[in-house]
Amino acid sequence: MSSRIDTASLTTVHYVGIALAALSGVVHLVLGVAALPSAFGVSFLVATVGFAVGVAMVVLNVRRRLAYLVGIPFVLGQVAIYAVTVVQGLNQLSPVAVVDKVAQLALVGVLVVLLRRD
């Protein structure tokens, strides 16, 4: 059985993006499980799935350009929703949140670079 994982075509930029997406995915998984069964927890688990699907698409070389195109608004939407909830007092700024949002903004930068290159 041959492996579908296509590491030969992955660059350092791809690996940085994969690491950033994995970091944010794990943060959302942990926070989502902790917040179950609330809608907040479910939404975090949905985000986790989104990050996992994106990473899988890149690693398996399945429509990578689509993953970049969808990933940019997906991640920016999360950053925007977080910012709005903090301003409204529904959420708080924590060290974990800062790490996650910095990783997400860096991920957007990586996705833009990959979109322009691939």
C-alpha positions as CSV (number, residue, x, y, z in Angstrom):
1,M,0.0,0.0,0.0
2,S,1.5,3.3,-1.0
3,S,1.4,6.4,1.1
4,R,-0.6,9.4,-0.1
5,I,1.5,11.8,2.0
6,D,3.4,14.0,-0.3
7,T,6.3,15.4,1.7
8,A,8.5,15.9,-1.4
9,S,6.5,18.9,-2.5
10,L,6.3,20.5,1.0
11,T,8.6,23.4,1.6
12,T,9.7,25.1,4.8
13,V,6.8,27.5,4.5
14,H,4.4,24.6,4.2
15,Y,5.8,23.1,7.4
16,V,5.5,26.4,9.3
17,G,1.9,26.7,8.2
18,I,1.2,23.1,9.2
19,A,2.7,23.7,12.7
20,L,0.8,27.0,13.2
21,A,-2.5,25.3,12.1
22,A,-1.8,22.3,14.3
23,L,-1.1,24.6,17.3
24,S,-4.4,26.5,16.8
25,G,-6.2,23.2,16.2
26,V,-4.9,21.8,19.5
27,V,-5.8,24.9,21.4
28,H,-9.3,24.8,20.0
29,L,-9.6,21.1,20.8
30,V,-8.6,21.5,24.4
31,L,-10.8,24.6,25.0
32,G,-13.7,23.0,23.1
33,V,-13.7,19.8,25.1
34,A,-13.5,21.8,28.3
35,A,-16.5,23.9,27.3
36,L,-18.8,21.1,26.2
37,P,-21.7,20.8,25.9
38,S,-22.1,24.6,25.3
39,A,-22.4,26.1,21.9
40,F,-19.0,27.7,22.6
41,G,-17.4,24.3,23.0
42,V,-19.1,22.9,19.9
43,S,-17.9,25.9,17.8
44,F,-14.4,25.3,19.0
45,L,-14.5,21.7,18.0
46,V,-15.8,22.7,14.6
47,A,-12.8,25.0,14.3
48,T,-10.6,22.1,15.3
49,V,-12.0,20.0,12.4
50,G,-11.4,22.9,10.0
51,F,-7.7,23.1,11.0
52,A,-7.4,19.3,10.7
53,V,-9.0,19.2,7.3
54,G,-6.8,22.1,6.1
55,V,-3.6,20.3,7.3
56,A,-4.7,17.1,5.7
57,M,-5.4,18.8,2.4
58,V,-1.9,20.3,2.4
59,V,0.0,17.1,3.5
60,L,-1.9,14.9,1.1
61,N,-1.5,17.5,-1.7
62,V,-5.3,17.6,-2.3
63,R,-6.4,20.9,-3.7
64,R,-3.9,22.9,-1.8
65,R,-4.7,26.2,-3.4
66,L,-8.4,25.7,-2.3
67,A,-7.1,25.1,1.3
68,Y,-5.2,28.4,1.2
69,L,-8.1,30.3,-0.3
70,V,-10.6,28.9,2.3
71,G,-8.1,29.0,5.1
72,I,-7.5,32.8,4.9
73,P,-11.1,33.9,5.7
74,F,-11.6,30.9,8.0
75,V,-8.7,32.1,10.2
76,L,-9.4,35.8,9.9
77,G,-13.0,35.1,10.8
78,Q,-11.9,33.5,14.0
79,V,-9.6,36.4,14.9
80,A,-12.4,38.9,14.2
81,I,-15.0,36.9,16.3
82,Y,-12.5,36.7,19.1
83,A,-11.8,40.4,19.0
84,V,-15.5,41.3,19.0
85,T,-16.2,38.9,21.9
86,V,-13.4,40.5,24.0
87,V,-14.7,44.0,23.3
88,Q,-18.2,42.9,24.3
89,G,-16.9,41.3,27.5
90,L,-18.0,37.8,26.4
91,N,-14.4,36.6,26.3
92,Q,-11.1,37.5,28.0
93,L,-7.6,38.1,26.9
94,S,-5.4,35.2,28.2
95,P,-1.9,34.0,27.5
96,V,-3.3,31.0,25.6
97,A,-5.5,33.3,23.6
98,V,-2.6,35.6,22.7
99,V,-0.5,32.7,21.6
100,D,-3.3,31.3,19.5
101,K,-4.2,34.6,17.9
102,V,-0.5,35.4,17.1
103,A,-0.2,31.9,15.6
104,Q,-3.4,32.5,13.6
105,L,-2.2,35.8,12.2
106,A,1.1,34.2,11.3
107,L,-0.8,31.4,9.6
108,V,-2.7,33.9,7.5
109,G,0.6,35.4,6.4
110,V,1.9,31.9,5.5
111,L,-1.3,31.1,3.6
112,V,-1.0,34.4,1.6
113,V,2.6,33.5,0.7
114,L,1.7,30.0,-0.3
115,L,-1.3,31.2,-2.4
116,R,1.0,33.6,-4.3
117,R,3.7,30.9,-4.8
118,D,1.7,27.7,-5.6
